[in-house]
Amino acid sequence: MPATREGRPRRYLTCEPRFFEVRYAINPWMRPGAPVDTALARAQWQALVRAYRDHGHTVEHVPPVPGLPDMVFAANAALVLGGRVLGSRFHAPERRPESAAYELWFKEAGHEVHPPRATCEGEGDLVPVAGRILAGTGFRTTPEAHAEARALFGVPVTGLRLTDPLFYHLDTALFALDDENIAYYPGAFDPGSRALLARLFPEAVLATRADALAFGLNSVSDGRHVFIAPGARELIGRLSGLGYVPVPVELSELHKAGGGIKCCTQEVRP
């Protein structure tokens, strides 16, 4: 009998893909000028919001801004931990104006925002779990930003180096299953990072490359329910066998820009 998992209500921040399109290429998934069905992208995003609310979570929205097609990927805008907000400083010039829009939302919600000095792409590369922050680098967020996160949040920060351009953010290759454990794709990391993850998380769920390419690791878990891309079939089966409850949500249109469920979801941790 698999263990019974316990989830808890979360508070999520999202942004409607009203102006979503693929206008430029800043990761290998993007093909500028590729046809995008904006209505379908909005419908899929709305299904994600409904799924969160149906499972007891609070969902709030940042107003989308014309000319910022990637603003739907709310996770990249910040890391919120213990009520503190480390903002973003995007690697790509095309995305840098997003930081101000998200900073305004956080300030209006009563948060003090700490803008990073180094390149930092929020929860795209910073994953809180097991009393530490797992921090990706190699393509976007820099090690200097890891040090800023450590200073602001006062918790250990463990650097992990990504080596496969298809997994350009940590949240495309790893996610927190609950407060203590993770799922990840080892092939996305350099040997030292793989060894470190194996030592820190001996019970981790290891995903296949096929499931990673299906955006199966760009998932959101509340500790019980795992909101996951339906194409990650093997991973879905493994999670079910461990007592998690997969909630498949299709975001195929947003995959055209290299994003999925977690990319669209910023968790506001009290």
Order of alpha helices (4+ residues) and beta strands (2+ residues): beta-alpha-beta-beta-beta-alpha-beta-beta-beta-alpha-beta-beta-beta-alpha-beta-alpha-beta-beta-alpha-beta-alpha-beta
